Amino acid sequence: MKTVRAVFEDGVFRPTEPPELPEHSVVEFEPRPLETDPVAPSIGLRDEDWPVTPEAIAQHLARMDRFESLEMTAAEEAEWEAARQARKDLEKSRFEEHAESLRKVWE
């Protein structure tokens, strides 16, 4: 059986081509974003790519030290904090609705 590629959309994995499976087959899979996928690019290092030897760790740390730290201006920080607060307020306003939908799942 060949590998099945799928796109995650609206909470559902949709195969990009018909899989070679009988209808209603139960399958198990571990989602893994493809590095070539522009919709869900891989971010950072995969677990197996982290350095494990002292030399490799030292090289990795040296590469990290070359990056400048992020420093925001007061205006940028205020804008960021306002966006965080707006998101928090939105989530709080939708809490009861979300809680009710979860209650219905368990009834």
Secondary structure, 3 states (H helix, E strand, C coil): CCCCCEEEECCEEEECCCCCCCCCCCCCCCCCCCCCCCCCCCCCCCHHHCCCCHHHHHHHHHHHHCCCCCCCCHHHHHHHHHHHHHHHHHHHHCHHHHHHHHHHHCC
